[in-house]
Amino acid sequence: MAEKITFLSEEYEIEGLLNQRDEKKGVVVTHPHPLYGGDMYNLVVESIVHVYHMKGYSTLKFNFRGVGRSQGAYDNGLGEQKDVLSALSFLADMGMERIDLAGYSFGAWVNAHALQKDTLTKQMIMVSPPVGFMDFKSIVTMDTLKFVVTGNRDDIAPADVIEKMISTWNPNARFEVIDGADHFYGGYLKQLESVLTSSV
């Protein structure tokens, strides 16, 4: 059963939902763009959380600053990176020894940038990183990146662009394209869950 929690990111109180399954391994899951209605209740975020839960992980999803009941305001991804690092620290402070990071769309973009300053993440999964919409130029290597997935009808996260970038990010990362899916995975959430299940 998910428990409502709060943690501090800088001076802001951030709201989250923690579902404890394992005392030693957990995952932080991040949501799509706040300015386009993204929050932790997004259906793709729910699917990611569900897969990790089924795999025995404790899960923590949260609303970025300025979203829902999280204090603060949208900060162009900069403050949001601090929110991610604070969420990872929250799990580490609980005694988690293995912490994964997963994000969808804007959440994947924030995670990729936060990862440059992070030492806690064991492995990362990106769902539809928005390479056709946001700047990934400063992301050079991500050793912990394990898996990336997008849809072949996703013009925000185009498969051909992601494929080129993965060779820089981490050539060992697995890449999967779901035939027929667009950025929102309408009608394809079960397929997304299936693909994630084989990768977590």
N, C-alpha and C positions, 0 to 999 in steps of 0.2 A: 504493500500500500504506500503510495507516494505521500510524503510529509512535506508540508509547507515550511520552508526555511528562509532565513535571510543571512547574507554575509556582507561584509564591508568591502567596497572597492573605492580606494581613496576615502573621501568622507561620505560617500553615498551608500545608502542601504539598498542592496540588490535582492529582489525576491526570486526564489527558485523552488523547484520541486525535486526532492530527494527520495529515491526509492532504494532502500538498502537491501541488498541481496547478498553481497560478499563483503567481509570486513577488510579484505586485502586488495581487491581490484575494483576499479570504478572507471566511469567515463563521464566527461563533460560534453554536453551536446548544445550547439549554438544555432540560433534561428536566423531566418532571412531578414531582409532590409526593413528596419523600423518605419522608414518614410513611405513604404509601400504596404503597410499593414502587417509586417512580419512580427511574430511573437512566439513564445515558447509553446503555444498551443497549436502551431502550424501542423498540418497533417503529415508532412514529410518528416518533421522533427519527431512527431509521435511514432512514426514507423522506425526511425533510427533507434529511438529509446526502446521500443518494443523488442527489436532484434538483440540489442545488448542485454536487455533484461532476460530474454530467453536463453542467452549464452551465459547467464549467471553473474553478470556484472551489476554492481550498484550503479545507479544512473543519477546524474544531476543535470537538469536543464534549467535555464534561468532566463529572465527577461533582461536584455541589455538596459543600461541606464536610460531613463526617460520613457521606458516602455512599461505599460501596466502599472504596477505599484512600485517599480524600481525608481529610486530617486535620481535626480540629475536630468540631463537633456542629451539628445543625439549629439555625437561629437566626431562625426566624419570618420569613424573607425578608430580614432586614436584612443579615446577614453574606453571604447569598447574592448580594445586589446587589453587594457588594464583589468576590465571586468573578467575576461577569460583567465588571465593570470591569477586573479583573486579566487576564481572558482576552482582552478587547479589546486591552489594552496589550501582551500577549504577542505578538499578531499584528502590532501596530504596530511593536514592537521588532524584528520580523523584516523590516521594511521594506515591509509591506503598505500600499498607498496607498488602497485602497478596501476598507472592512470593513463587512459587513452583519451583522445580528443577527436570529436567528430562534429562536422558542421555542414549546413546546407546553405547554398547560395552566398549571400552576404556573410553568413556565419562562417563559411569555409574561407572566405577572403580574410576576415578578421583573424581567424585561427592561424592562417598561414603567416600573417604578419606577427602575431603574438608569439608564434613558435620560434621566431628569431631571437626572442629574449627569454625563452623558457627552457628549463632543464628537467622538468618533471614528467613531460609526456613520453610515454614508451612507444606509442604508435598513433598515427593519425589517419583518419578517413575523410575524404572530401566528397560531398554529394553536390553535383552541378556547380563547381567553382565558377563564378561569373566572369570569365576571362573576356567575354565580348562586351562587357558593361563596366568593369572596374579594372584599375591598374594593378597588374601583378609584376611590373618590371623590377621592383626591388627584391622580389623573391628569387633567390639564387638556388640554394640547395635546401632540401628538407629530408634529412636522413631518416626521420621517423615516419615519413609518408609511406603508407602501405598500400592504399587502395583509393582509386578515383572512379566515380561513376557519373554518367550523364545520359541524356536521351538523344536520339539521332534527329529529333525535331526541336531541339533546344537551341534557340538563337542567342540566348544570354550566356550559355555555357557550351559553345560549339565544339563538337567532338574533335574536328580537325585541328583546331587551335590548341585544345587541351593536350592532344597527342604530341604536338611539337614541344609544348612546355614541360611535359613530364620527363622528357629526356634530360632537361636541366634540373628539374626539381628532384627527381630520384628515378633513374632509369630502371631500378628494380621494382618500382611500384606497379601493381597490377591496374589495368585500365579496362573498364567494361562500358559498352554502349548499349542501352536498352532500345530496341527497335520500336518506333512508334511513339515513344514518350517525349513530351515537351518539358519545359522548365518546371511545370507544376505537378507532373506525374499523375494527372487526372486519369483514372482508369488503369494506372500502372503501379499503384502502391504495393500490391502483392508481389509483382515482379521485382520491384526495388527491394523489398524485404528479403526475397529469395536470394538475390544477388549479394546483398549485404551479409546474409547468414553464412554464405560460403566464404566470406572474406574477413569476418571479425575473429 
